[in-house]
Amino acid sequence: MKVKEKILKKINETPGITSSQLCEYFLLTKSNISIHLKNLEKEELIKKYLVQDKKVRFRLHPAKKGKEIYLKKKKLYTFILKTN
C-alpha cells in the first residue's frame, strides 16, 4: 500500500486527526505529510477544517469520494481474507 493510501485510510479511521498526529503515526516529516495532504485534497479525497482551540490547526476528514474509495478497498480486503 502506498503512503498516500495509508494516510487516506488513517484519516477515514480517525476523522479529525491533525497533520502533526499523522507525522507521529507514520514517522514522516511535516513537509512530507503536507505534500501528501495537498495531493489528497486536490483529488477531493479529504477536507481540511480550521479549528481554533489553544492553537490554530486543521482537522482532517475524509471527503465523500475519499470515504467511497476507503470502503471499496476495505470490502475488497475483507473478501480476500475470507476466501483465503
C-alpha positions as CSV (number, residue, x, y, z in Angstrom):
1,M,0.0,0.0,0.0
2,K,1.3,3.4,-0.9
3,V,1.9,6.1,1.7
4,K,-0.9,8.2,0.2
5,E,-3.3,5.3,0.6
6,K,-2.2,4.7,4.2
7,I,-2.8,8.3,5.0
8,L,-6.3,8.2,3.5
9,K,-7.0,5.0,5.4
10,K,-5.9,6.6,8.7
11,I,-8.0,9.7,8.1
12,N,-11.0,7.6,7.4
13,E,-10.4,5.6,10.6
14,T,-9.7,8.7,12.6
15,P,-11.8,11.6,11.4
16,G,-10.5,14.9,12.8
17,I,-6.9,13.8,13.0
18,T,-4.3,16.5,12.6
19,S,-1.2,16.6,10.3
20,S,1.0,16.5,13.4
21,Q,-0.7,13.3,14.6
22,L,-0.1,11.8,11.1
23,C,3.6,12.8,11.3
24,E,3.9,10.9,14.6
25,Y,1.9,7.9,13.5
26,F,3.8,7.4,10.2
27,L,7.2,8.8,11.4
28,L,7.3,11.2,8.5
29,T,8.3,14.9,8.4
30,K,5.7,17.7,8.3
31,S,6.8,18.6,4.8
32,N,6.4,15.0,3.6
33,I,2.9,14.7,5.1
34,S,2.0,18.2,3.8
35,I,2.8,17.1,0.2
36,H,0.6,14.0,0.5
37,L,-2.3,16.0,2.1
38,K,-2.2,18.6,-0.7
39,N,-2.4,15.8,-3.3
40,L,-5.3,14.1,-1.4
41,E,-7.1,17.5,-1.1
42,K,-6.6,18.2,-4.9
43,E,-8.1,14.8,-5.7
44,E,-11.0,15.7,-3.4
45,L,-10.4,12.8,-1.2
46,I,-10.0,14.7,2.1
47,K,-11.2,18.0,3.5
48,K,-9.4,20.3,6.0
49,Y,-11.4,22.1,8.7
50,L,-9.9,25.0,10.6
51,V,-10.3,24.7,14.3
52,Q,-9.2,27.3,16.8
53,D,-8.7,26.0,20.4
54,K,-5.4,26.6,22.2
55,K,-3.7,26.5,18.8
56,V,-4.9,27.2,15.3
57,R,-4.9,23.9,13.4
58,F,-6.6,21.9,10.7
59,R,-8.6,18.8,11.4
60,L,-8.6,16.3,8.5
61,H,-11.7,14.5,7.4
62,P,-12.5,12.2,4.5
63,A,-14.5,13.7,1.7
64,K,-17.3,11.8,0.1
65,K,-15.0,10.4,-2.7
66,G,-12.4,9.5,-0.1
67,K,-14.9,7.6,2.0
68,E,-16.1,5.7,-1.1
69,I,-12.6,4.6,-2.1
70,Y,-11.8,3.6,1.5
71,L,-15.0,1.5,1.8
72,K,-14.4,-0.2,-1.5
73,K,-10.9,-1.2,-0.6
74,K,-12.0,-2.3,2.9
75,K,-14.6,-4.6,1.3
76,L,-12.1,-6.0,-1.1
77,Y,-9.5,-6.7,1.6
78,T,-12.2,-8.4,3.8
79,F,-13.3,-10.5,0.8
80,I,-9.7,-11.6,0.1
81,L,-9.1,-12.5,3.8
82,K,-12.4,-14.6,3.9
83,T,-11.5,-16.5,0.7
84,N,-8.0,-17.4,1.9
